[in-house]
Amino acid sequence: MRSKLPLAVLLAVAAWALLALGAYVGVRLQSDTSKKTLVFVGDSFTGNYRFAKPQRLQDLAETALAPTWQVFNYGRPGAFALDILLQLQEAQRFSGRVDAVVLPLFVSKFLVTGPYARLDERGDNLRWLRLDSTACDVVATFGTELWKKLVIHKAGLLFAVYDLLQYAYIEAVQSPQERDHMRTNPPERRVAIEAHVIGHARTWDTATLAPATFLDSPAARDFRLFVAYAKTEHIPLLIALIPNGDPEEIALQFSPRAKANLDMARVQMLDWCQQQGVAAVDLTDRLGGHVYDDFTHLKDVRGNRVIVDAVQRWVAGGTQLVRQLAAAPQASWAVKRTN
């Protein structure tokens, strides 16, 4: 019995290795090497799970950029700044090359009001960290806990078949499931959404947004790592600034001070993008409340089209620097009410 146990372990590892290889090959075969590759990165807003084909961000963008571009979406729920950097590296691994990257970014992303998490709870994305010269600036910021997670997840890269299963689940199950949940919108969910709005309103009413605390927050420092990596790899980056939540709810339920803080964050985020030499487009006035499901996720394809239109114009312009700023940002929330 003892002699058979190591053999069983080796066979199990070999089986997982074959599955992981199959997952890798399967994803790579989706990539058309004759086309340029654009990837979306970000959190659940980017993940776009309330939409099914052909209304997802990646579907609309691929149609708009045809026939010379292919588009993939690596956005995942709960992603933090370092997760987003690692999503780009995962895209490079699976797609072979990335010619442009788009990050829809809430104007609140640099605001840190409590303990700051650099990665999602388990840190699974660390398995995609490239351990080459580009990793030096990233790993130099790791403490003991992140080093431990890095070792564990790198050792578990063999079991990356999990990522394929997650991808298959998102493609085949989660999107319809989310859409069905959205359509029913039961009372308990409406209560949760209302509580979410009230919590955000309180946060922004008490926020301190001096540049020293906002643009040099832990989140901002991690996003600088993401921008620096994209530059090192010569990958053009577009940051699409999006409202901190449903503009209709903000107009109705946020205090004047909270709205002023949001507008200040919007201006500071655009300034930060300019300082970093990153293309940025301001979409905060173009995403009305009528396209939202809950406070922070879209439900109407018109919202996706706003983002894709900005991406299309950026690509048509040669992925050059773009900076759009409303003439009177302090009044931006006054026009958000819709019928």
N, C-alpha and C positions, 0 to 999 in steps of 0.2 A: 504494500500500500504506500509506504514511504517513497519508494522509487518511482511510483506512478504520479505522485503529486507534482514534482517539478515538471514532468512532461506535460501534465494537464495545464499548468500555469503557462508554460511556453507555448502550447497550442492556443490558449486563450489570447495571449499577447499577440501571437501571429495572426489570429483571426481579426483582432481589433486593428492591427497594422494594415491588413488587407482592406478592411472597411474604410479606414482613414485614407488610404491611397485611392480607393475607389471614389470617395467623397471629393478628394482633391481633384482627381482627373475629371469627375463629372462636372464640377464647377468650372474648371478651366476650359472644358469643351464648350461652355456657353459663350465664351469670349471669342469674338471675331477679330482675328489679328489684322484684317485689312481695314478696320475702322479705328478711329480714335475712341478713347474710353473716358467718359465722364462719370463720376461717382458722387452721390449724395451721402453725407455723413451727418450725424446728429443724434438726437434723442427720439422719443416716441412721436413728436410732431413730424420729424423727418420720416420716421418709419411708416407713417401714413396708413395705419392698419385699418382705418375705417373705410378704406376704398378697395375695391376689387378691380382686376383688369377690365378695361383698359384705362381706368381713371386715376391710377396711382401716379405719384410724381414721376417715377422712372418711366412709366409707359408714355405719359404725355410728353415728357422731355425727349424721349427717343424718337417719337413721331415728329416733334418740332425740329429736331436736329438731323433727321434723316436726309440723305442716306450715308453721311460720312461719320456719324457718331453712334456709339452704343452706350447705354446708360444703365448703371446698377445703383441699388440703394442699400447702404450698409448701416443706416440709422437703426438704433435699438432703444427700447424703453430704458429709462433710468441712466442714460449715458452722461458721464461727467466729462470734464475737459480732457483728461488723459485717455479716457475711453475713446473719445473722438479722434485723437491722434492715432490710437491703435486701430481704429476702424480703417483709417487710410492705409495703414501698413497691411492690414488684412486684405484690403482691396488690391494692393500691389501683389500680394502673394497669390491671390486667386485669379485676378484678371491679367496678370503678367505685366501690365503697364497701366498707368493712370495719367491721362493727359490734361485733366481739369477736375477740380473738386469744388463742390458747392455745399456750404453750411448755412442752413436757416438757423438764425440765432436770436433768441429772446433778448430784448433789451435789458432784462433782469439778470442775465447769466453771470455778470461779475459781482452781483450783490451777494455777500455772505453774511447771514444773520445768526448763524449758530456754528456748531462743529462742521468743519469742511471735509467732505469726502472727495478724494481725488479720482477714485474709480468706483464702479458699482460694488455692491456688497461683497461679492466673491472675488472680484478682480480677474474674472475669466479672460478678459481681453489681453492680459499680460502674455498669454501664449503667443500672441502675434508680434510682440516687440522684437524688432530686428536687432540682433546683437552684433552690430558692426560699428563703424566709426560714427554713424548718425545717432547711435544710442547713448553716446557719452553724456551729452547735455541732459538727457532724460534721467538716466540711472544715477547721475550725480546728485539728483534731488531726492532719491529714495532713502527712507529711513529703514530701520530693521524690519518692520512689519512688511513693507513692500518688497524688500529683498527676499523675505521668506516666501511671499506669494509668488514672486517671479520664479524662484527655483521650483516651486511646486507645479506651477502652470507650465513651465518649460518642460519639465519632466512628463507632464500629462499631454504634451502636444500629440503624442501617439494616438490619443483618444479624441482627436479633433473631429471624429465622425459625429460627435454631439452637435457641432455647428451645422452640419448638413441636415441633421434631424430637426434642429431648430428652424433652419431655413425652410425645410419642407412643411413644417407645422405652420409657419407664418404664411407661406404661399397658399396652402390648401385648407387651413382650418381657421386661423386666427382672424384673418380679414373678414370672412363672412360672419364669424362669431361676433366680432366687434360691431359690424354693421347691423346685425340683428338686435344686439343689445342697445345700440343707438336708436333704432326705430321704436323699440318698446318704451325706453326711457321711463322706467317705473318710478313711483313716488319716492322710494328710498334713495334712488340715484339722484333725483332732483334735489333732495335734501342735502346729499353729500356735495353736489355741485355748489349749492348755495353757501354751504359752510366753507368750501374752498375759496369762493370769491371773497367772503368776509375776511378770511385769514390773510389773503393777499392784500386786501384793502388796508388792514391794520399794519401789515409789514411796511407797505409803502408810505403810510402816513407817518411812521416813526423813523424811516430810513435816513441815514446820513450819507450824502452823496458827494462829499468833497472829493476832488480828483485823487487826493492822496489815499483815501480809503476805498474808493471805487475802482480806479484804474490800476491800483497796485495791490488789489486783493489777491488771496491765494488762487482764486479762479482765473483772474487776469494773468497771473504769472504762468499758470498751466496752459492757457490759451496761447501765450507767447511761444511756448515750446512747440505747439501745434503749427503755428505760423512759420516758425524758424525751420521746422522739418520740411514743410511744403516748399519753402524757398530753397533749402539745400537740395531737394530732389527736383527742383525746377518745374514744379507743378503749379500752374496758375490756380489761385484760390479766389472764390467769390463768397463773401459773407452777405447773406440776405437778412437784414434786420427785420424782425417780425414783432408785432405787439406782444406785450407781456401776458396778454390773455384776451378774451372776447372784448373788443372795443365797446360794444353796446353795454355790457355789464360794467366796464370801467367808467363809462360816461354816467351811468345811473347810480352806481354804488360807491365809487371812490370819492374821497374828500378832495377839495381843491388842492390841499397840500400834497396828497398822494399823487394826483394827476401832474402837478408841477414836478414832483420828484421823477415820475416816469419820463416826462419830457426832457428833464435834465439828463437822465440816464441815456436817453436816445441820442442826444447831442454828443455826450461824452463818448458813447460807443462809436459814433461816426468819426469823431476826432481820433479815437484810438486806432481805428482801422487806417486812417490816413497816416498816422504816425508810423504804423507798422508797414506801410506801403502795400496794403491789401485792398483789392477791389471790394467796394461795399455798395449795396443798393438799399435804400430805405423804403420798406414796404409797409410801414406802420400805418400809413393813411389809406392804403389800398385794400386792406383786409378788414371788411366790415363785419359786425356781429352776426349778420345773417348767414355767414358761411361756417359758423362754429357749431360744434356739437356740445361739448362741455366748455369749461372756461379756457382750456389750452389746446384743444384739438379741433381740426377742421372736419366738417361733415359734407360740405358742398364742393363739387369739383371746380366751381368758379374760384375758390381759394387756391387750389393747386395751379390753376391756369395763370393766376397772378404771378406766382413764383416762377413757373416755367417761362412765362413771357419775359421776365427779367433775365433768366438764364439764357434764353435765345438771343436777346439783344446783346448780352455780354459776350457770348460766343461769336456772334456776327461782327462785333467790334474788335475781334482778335484777342479776346480775354484781357483787355486792357483795364487800367484803373478806372473805376466808376465811382462817383460820389454824388448822391442825390440827397439834398436837405431841404425841407420845407422852409419857406421864407419866414413863417411865423410858427415855429414848433410849439410855443407856449399855448396856442389855441387849438392844438391838434385834436383834443378829445371832445371839443365842442360840436364837431360835425359827424360824430359816430353813430348817432341814433338812426335807425332804419325802420321802415314799416314792416 
